């Protein structure tokens, strides 16, 4: 009887060990797979976002005096952004929900301020100050969101400490005023 109890204990212990190993390894592998997916997505997103960030320079925070774009030019900017979104690199596919909202708001504003007539030609009128401010604000919001998405707007997560001085010496002194 003692032998049977010992044998049952060994078999039961082995089964519990195998189940525990399976659950632990499976969880670890899932975390590792998710992490590698996130890293790959981040790298692809970073490449696409850099291009879009660069394209957005056509709508700066403020126009240079005399360099305000025409409504037709804003329509060209809209096409440039559209081509980035649906281009061969499929930049739009990598936008986060927040970035996509900012992107679409900018696209909609560019269409609205272009004031297309019945033939699809933009109005020849200059931009009003409120329209200009709106477009520039939306472009700025998009750039800020892109930086937020890739983590460029956050401080580093690793804490760095200042390295001690190599050579102990006298403290620096101030230069007297002359």
C-alpha angles and dihedrals in degrees: 000000000000090000092053092049090049091048092049089049092052093047093045092047090050092050093048090048092050093049091047092049091048094051093045095047093044092052091046092050092049091051090048092050092049091049094051090047091051092049092049092047091048092051093049091045091050091055093051094042092053090057093048092046089053092048090052091066086089087074105048128182088263132009119243109249108277093009098094108137123241121242089255090054091052088054088054089052088052090053091049090054090045091053090051091050096050099024128120091279091052093223094175091061090067098052116116117230092261093047092046090053091051091046094050092045089055092046091050092048091050090054092046096050092046089067097204117208125218091281093052094252117137119243118264092222117113118250117272116235093249091051092048092048091049095051093046091047093051092048089050091049090052092051091048091049092049090053090047092051095054093041095245092129094057126085116247114281094221115082113228124201125208113256115243117250113270097218124036110224143145117311114257114266129213121250111245117243114256 
